[in-house]
């Protein structure tokens, strides 16, 4: 396959890119040594297909980090270059492109893929070649197979998203007002299925009855039967373990049927800016899980906001933009700390040190490559993502019950 073929997107971003804002985590640019051999970082992202909407923001976060690292003099005194293939939202194609990046392009490092299904598929590959992969993770089972080169920082760990619904019930809604029933609609892939079991346990342990438990394949052609079951069974929580297109489709079907659950939860769909573009005001008051937020009180988030505004022209930083920057920042700190591009030494450094990152201070990684379990609850409000839980980082009050659909 030739690089210039239509199915492959090659992005060679060199230090010639000029920022129009101050570089992140730095006050002044430091020139990279002339003639220094670039460090090549490679992999793939979905520029097309069902995961492309989130994928473009992952690419944006990587681009911001790349511009910043080169403005600060590069990594280990060398400029950084990124090679990115379009995997067309296919985990199988992603594996092929990562292998190409490692064996043909001879990249020094790899970056994390998107979505979680891709990262799960990549774990055996990077273990085989001994390449550190810092990204979003995927699900707990994949981290319990003895792989040593994969790290999630921050994770978008499906197995932990139940903490949001449980935390909201425990801390934000008076118990007499708790919803009594829930409908769980799950996309049939590792991202959705890994969330499903723990959500069922979290709801049942709090006395919330699961009245609908349906799994569907992507792409979803018609959400009407799923939503009809949820409404017909009187589900007061509509829990959507969905991607973007199907999540929007479910919302539109709910409005068309005038189905008004007290709480609507979307695992991933409402995290991208296109959510409000597609749904307008009806996209508000939807709860989601966040593993990073641009208003968290941790070092680096002000700079990420400024960089996103310059790069994307928007003041509100999308979830995947910020998390992608965190993945690259984690890799950068590990390389600098280890003082080498030797992946084994980078891996060992990640496992033995603490890191201050935009999603938390003193972050550590266990033998599986995971930080301690955590997550934040977000909710769309006024057309943007706000934090509602835990209370100590909340940026707005939680809206409950969700307002009825507008006429």
N, C-alpha and C positions, 0 to 999 in steps of 0.2 A: 504494500500500500504506500503510495507516495504522499508526502506531507501536504502537497498542494491540492489533494483530492477534495471534493465538496464535503465529504463526510468527516473531514478532520479539520479542526480549528487549531492552528498553531499560533500561539501568541508569544513572541519573543520580545519581552519588555526589558530594555536595557537602561542603563543609568542616564540616558539622554532625556528621559521624562523629566519635565520640570513641574514642581508643585507651585500652585498659586497661593498657598498658605504656608504658615510655619510648619516645619517637619514635626511629626509626632515624636514625643519623648525627647526632643532636642531643641536647643535654642539657636543653634547655628549649624550650617551645613559643613561637613568635612569632606574634602575631595578624596576620591579613591585614587590609589597610586596609578599613575599612567602605565599602561602596558601590563597591569596585573591580570592574570588569567581569571575570568569570571567563575564564580561558583554557580553551578547549574542546579536548579530545583525544578522537578518535573512531576507530571501526573495528568489527570483528566478531570473535567467538570462538565455538567450537562448544559450546553448552550442551546440545545433543542430537546424536545420531548416533554413529558409530564412534569419533570423536576426542574425545568429550565428557569422558571420564575424565581425560585429560591437560589438556583445556581448562579444567576447573574449577580446576586448580591454577595455570594461567597467569592466570586471572581473580583468584585469590587473591593472587598476587605483584603484580599491578597494583593491587589494592585496598590492599595494605600500602604500596606506594609512594605512592599517592594520599593515604592518611591521613597518612603521614609528611610529604609535601611541604606539605600544608596546615597541619600542626602547626608546621612551620618557617617559616610566613609566606607560603607559596605560591611561585610561580615568577615571577621578575621583579617581585615585589611584588604579584602578583595571585593570587587563589584559583584552584584548578584543578578542572575538572569533566570527567568522562569519560562518553561516550556509547557504549554497547556493544550491538551487535546479535547475535542468535543466527543464525549462518550454517548451522546444522544439519549441520556437518561437510562442507559443499559449498564447494569452491573457487570455483565459478561464482557461487554466492550471495554469497560473501564479496566478490567483485569488485563486485557490484551494491551491496552495503551500504557498501563503502568509497567508492564513487562518490557514493552518497547522502550520506554523512557530509561529503564534501568540497564537493559542489555544493549540497545542500539545507540540511544542518545548519551549513554554513560553519565547520567545525572549524578551529582554528588549527594543530593538529598531528594526526598520526595515530600510532597505536601498532602494533606488530608483530602479525601474525596467527599462527594455529596451525592445522594443522601445517605442515611444510615445503611441501607441495603448495599450500597457500593462499598462502604467501609468494612462491612462484615465480609464481603467477598474478597477484599484486598488483604485481610489479615493473614491468611495462609501464604500469600505471595510475598509480602514483605518479610515474613518470618523466614521463608525459604532463602531470600537474598540477603537477609540481615540488614534491612533498611528501616530506620525509625520512621514511624507514621504517627504524626500528631494530628488529631482531627476530632470529629464529633462522636466517634464510637458507633454503636448500633443497638446492641441489646446484651443483657448480662451473660447469656449462655456463650456468646462469642468470646467474652473475656475470661471464661472459665475453662478454656481449652489448653492452657499452658503456653499461649503465645507471649513472647517477651518484648517484642519490638513495637507494639501498638499502644498508644496513649490517647486518652480522651481529655481535652483541656481547652474549653469546658466541654463536658459530654453533652450530647443531646440524647440522654439515656432513656429510652422508652420505658424501661422497667421502673423508673423513678417518677413518672408523671402522675402517678396516683397520689403522691405527696401533696399536690396542688388541691385536688378535690377534697382530700381528707383534711388538709389544713384550713381550707375555706370553711368547711362545715364546723370544724372544732373551734376556730378562732373568730370568724367573721359573721356567722349567722347564729342567732339565738336558737337553742335546741328546739323550743316549741315551734319554730318556723322552718325547721329543716324540711326539705323535700322528702317525700316518702317513696318515690319510685324513680327508676332511671332506665333509659333506653341506651344501649351501647351499640353503635354502628362502627364496624371495624374493617378497614381496608385489609385485603388478604395478602399482606407481606410482613416481613420481619418487623418493620417499624410499628405497624398497628398491632400485630398479634402479641408483641412483647409487652405492650402497654395493657392489653386487655385483662390478663389474669389478675394482676395486682389491683387494677381498678375494681374488678368484681369483688375481690377480697376486702378492699377498703370500704366499698359501699355496704356490703353485707354485714361487715363488722360494726357498722354504725346504724344498722337497722333499715337501710335503704334497699328496697326490693328491686332486683333486676327483672323488669317485665319484658324487655326485648333485648336479645343478644344475637345480632345478625352480622355475618361476615360477607363482604362483597369483593369482587374482583375489579381491578383497574384496567382500562378506564371504565368508569361508571357511565352507563348509557342513560339511565333513568333512576332518579332518586325517589320517585313517587311511592313505590311499594314499601321502601324502607321507612320513609317518614309517615306513611299511612299506618304502619304497624305501631310506631312510637305514639302517634296521636291516639289511635284506637285503644291502646293499652293505658292511656292516661299517664304517660311518663312525664314527670315533673322536671327531670334533668334529661337533656338531650346531649349525650356524650358522643362526639364524633372523632374517632381515631382515623382522621382523613388526611389526604394530600390536598392540594389547592383546588383543582378543578372540581373534584367531587365534593369538597367542603362547601364551595360556592353553590353547587347544584342542590345540596341538601338544604341550605338556607333558603334558596328560592322556592323549593318545594314546600318548606314549612310555612313560608309566607302565603303561598298560593292556597294552602289548606287552612290558613288562619290557625295554625298550631302554635300555641304560645306557652312553651315550657318556662318554668321559673328560672332556669339556668341553662345556658347553652355553652358547652365546652368544645373547643376545636383544638386538637393536638398540635397541628402545624399550620393549617390553612390561613388563620388570621394573623400570622406572624409576618407576612409579606405586605408591602404597601399596596399591591394590586387588590388586596382584600377590600379596602374602602373604595377603590376605584370601581370595582365590580358591583358592590352592594350599596354604596352611599351610606346614608344614615342608618340603614338596616344592618350594617356591619358593626355598629356599636354595641356595647354591653355584652360582648362575647368574651368568655374566659379562655385563657390558654396557659401553657407552661413555657416559662422562659428560663434559660440557663445563663443568660447575660442580658443586661439592659443598659441602654446608654445613660441612664440617670443613676446608676448604682454609685455609691460614694467610695469608689476605689480608684487608685492611681491609673491615669491614662485615659479615662473616659471623656474628659474634656477635650483632649487632643483628638480622640477618635471622632467626636462630634464635629469638631472643626474640619477635620480631614474629609468626613463624609459630606459636609456641606459644600466644600470646594469641589470634590470629585463628582458628587451626584446632584448637587444643587438643591438638596433637601435638608431641613434642620433636624428631622427625626431620623435616627439611624436605624435601619432595619436589623432585625435579630441576626440574620445570617451574615450581614456585613461585619457586625461587631464580633461575633463568635469566630468568624474566619480570621480576623485580625488577631484575636487571642491565640488561635492555633499556631499562627506563624510566630507570634511573639514568644510563645512557650518554646518553640523549636529554636528560635534565635537565642534565648537566654541559656538554653541547654548547650548549644554549640559554643557560645562564648564562655560559659562556665567550664566546659570540658576542654576548651582551647584547641579543638581539633574537629575534622570532618569524619573521624572514625565513628561509625554508627554504634558500635558496641560501647565505646566510651561515652557517647552521648546518651545512650539508653541507661547506662549505669549512673550517670549524673542526674538524670531525671528521677531516678528511683531513690536517690540518697540526699536530695536537697529540697528546700522550701522555696516557693516562688510567689512573689507579689505580682498579681495579674489583674486586669480590669474586672474580673468577675469575683475576686476575693484575695485576701492576704494570707500568706503562709500556706499556700496550697501545696499539698504533698500527694504523691502517687504510690499506691500499693503495688504489690507484686503483679497484679493483673493490669496495671496501667491506669487505674481509676482513682480519682479523688474521693473523699468521703461522700456519701449520698447527700444530695441537696437539690433544690430547685426553687424558683420564684414563680408566683402566680401573677399573670398579667391580665389586663382587661382592656378592650378597645373602648375608648372614651373620647369624644370630641374629635374623632377621626384619627387618633393616634394610640399607640400602645402605652399604657400606664402600668405601674406596679401596684398591686393591691395586697400582696402577702409575700413574706412575713411582714408584720406590722411595722417593724423597725426600719424597713426600706421602702415602705409604701409611698407612692407619689400622689395617690388619690384615694377616695373612699370607694369601697366595693359597691356596685349597683346590684341590688337584689330586692325583690324579684325583677327579672328582666322586663322592661316595658313591652307592651303589646305592639304588634306590627302596626305601622302607620297605614292609613287607608289610601 
